[in-house]
Amino acid sequence: MAAPQLTRAQIAEVSRLVAQYIATQRETYTHRALPLSAQQRSALFGFFSPQLLDSTRQLVLQEERIANPEFYPMLRNIGFNNLPDQTAMGAVTFSDIVVSHEPFSDGLVFHELVHVEQYRQLGIARFSELYVRGFLNGGSYEAIPLEVNAYTLGRRFEGNPAQRFSVSDEVRRWLAQGRF
């Protein structure tokens, strides 16, 4: 079943709601989140700027799940049946706060730090708009270009963690090429 077609005004409203959700969740978890470990920083050094590695915070939840957005029932009522389920994600990034349902592997933290870099370059509002448009255009979580970027770079990292590359440059290149 195809996703419902939304008007520009509806897309703008959903994007605003997503941005609001991200900001609220960031505030919810920020006081409990901790800096990256020395081991994580060492494994990811050279892929991300020292500033990003210093400023990112992470939290592994114990016996709780990230809540789905309060506006999901409204979206289901207009025909969306495959919304990304936050409760089932390995981890979710809220700007510079990464919240996980499982222990962090280097691959998982790398993927989420790609999102931190995307937020850094785009800001929450633009990230939200591109995420919503990507979902609408692709029809699924897996087809969202911001996710495709994170998974693509993550596979490159996991394929050869010794071969450093700049995630910032890669995100900037995708942005310049209009791939988001």
C-alpha positions in Angstrom: 0.0 0.0 0.0 1.4 3.4 -1.0 1.9 6.2 1.5 -0.8 8.8 1.5 0.0 12.0 -0.5 0.4 15.0 1.7 0.0 18.6 0.8 2.9 21.0 1.2 1.2 22.4 4.3 0.8 18.9 5.8 4.5 18.1 5.1 5.5 21.3 6.8 3.3 20.5 9.8 4.6 16.9 10.1 8.2 18.2 9.7 7.5 20.7 12.5 6.0 17.9 14.7 9.1 15.7 14.1 11.5 18.6 15.0 9.5 19.2 18.1 9.6 15.5 19.1 13.4 15.5 18.5 14.0 18.6 20.7 11.7 17.2 23.4 13.4 13.8 23.4 16.8 15.5 23.5 15.8 17.4 26.6 14.3 14.3 28.2 17.5 12.3 27.9 20.3 14.9 28.0 20.7 14.9 31.8 21.3 11.1 31.9 23.6 10.9 28.9 27.3 10.4 29.2 30.3 11.3 27.0 31.7 8.7 24.6 34.2 6.3 26.2 37.9 6.6 25.5 37.7 3.3 23.6 34.9 4.7 21.4 36.7 7.9 20.8 39.8 6.0 19.8 37.9 3.7 17.4 36.1 6.7 15.8 39.0 9.3 15.8 39.7 10.4 12.2 36.2 9.7 11.0 34.6 12.5 13.1 35.9 15.8 14.3 37.3 16.0 17.8 34.6 18.6 18.6 31.8 16.2 17.6 33.3 13.3 19.6 33.6 15.7 22.6 30.1 17.1 22.4 28.1 13.9 21.7 26.5 12.2 24.6 25.0 8.7 24.8 22.7 6.7 27.0 21.9 3.0 27.0 18.4 2.5 28.4 17.7 -0.1 31.0 14.2 -1.6 31.2 12.6 1.3 29.3 12.0 2.2 25.7 12.0 5.4 23.7 8.4 6.5 23.2 6.9 6.8 19.7 5.8 10.4 18.9 2.5 11.4 20.2 1.4 12.4 16.6 1.7 8.8 15.3 -2.0 8.0 15.8 -2.9 11.1 13.7 -0.6 9.8 10.9 -2.1 6.3 11.2 -5.6 7.8 10.9 -4.7 9.3 7.5 -3.3 6.0 6.2 0.3 5.6 7.3 0.9 2.0 8.4 4.7 1.6 8.3 5.9 4.4 10.5 9.4 3.9 12.0 8.9 2.3 15.5 11.2 4.0 17.9 10.6 1.3 20.5 12.2 -1.3 18.2 15.2 0.7 16.9 18.7 -0.3 18.1 19.3 3.4 18.9 17.9 6.8 18.0 19.8 10.1 17.7 18.3 13.3 19.0 20.7 15.9 17.6 23.8 15.3 19.8 22.2 12.8 22.2 22.2 9.1 21.2 19.8 6.9 23.1 20.2 3.1 22.7 18.1 0.1 23.6 21.2 -2.1 23.4 24.9 -1.9 24.3 26.9 0.2 21.8 29.0 -1.6 19.3 31.5 0.5 17.3 29.3 0.0 14.2 26.1 1.2 16.0 27.8 4.3 17.5 29.4 5.1 14.1 25.9 5.0 12.4 24.4 7.2 15.1 27.4 9.6 14.9 26.7 10.0 11.2 23.3 11.3 12.2 24.9 13.7 14.8 27.0 15.1 11.9 23.9 15.4 9.7 22.2 17.3 12.5 25.3 19.5 12.9 25.2 20.5 9.2 21.5 20.7 8.8 20.0 21.7 12.2 17.0 20.0 13.7 14.4 21.7 11.5 16.0 20.9 8.2 17.0 17.4 9.3 13.3 16.8 10.2 12.1 18.1 6.9 14.5 15.9 4.9 13.6 12.9 7.1 9.9 13.4 6.5 10.3 14.0 2.7 12.7 11.0 2.5 10.1 8.8 4.1 7.3 10.1 1.9 9.3 9.8 -1.3 10.9 6.4 -0.5 7.9 4.8 1.3 9.9 3.3 4.1 12.5 3.9 6.8 15.1 2.0 4.8 14.7 4.3 1.8 15.1 7.6 3.7 18.3 9.2 2.2 19.6 10.3 5.6 19.4 6.6 6.7 20.9 5.4 3.4 23.8 7.8 4.0 24.4 6.5 7.5 24.2 2.9 6.5 26.4 3.4 3.5 29.1 5.1 5.5 28.7 2.6 8.3 29.3 -0.3 5.9 32.4 1.5 4.7 33.7 1.9 8.3 32.9 -1.7 9.2 34.5 -3.0 6.1 37.9 -1.4 7.0 38.0 0.5 10.3 41.6 1.3 9.7 40.9 3.3 6.5 39.9 6.7 7.9 37.7 9.1 5.9 35.9 12.3 6.9 32.2 11.8 7.6 31.7 15.5 7.6 33.0 15.7 4.1 30.9 12.8 3.0 27.7 14.3 4.5 28.6 17.7 2.9 29.1 16.0 -0.5 25.7 14.2 -0.3 24.1 17.5 0.6 25.8 19.4 -2.2 24.7 16.7 -4.7 21.1 16.9 -3.5 21.0 13.3 -2.4 19.1 14.1 0.8 
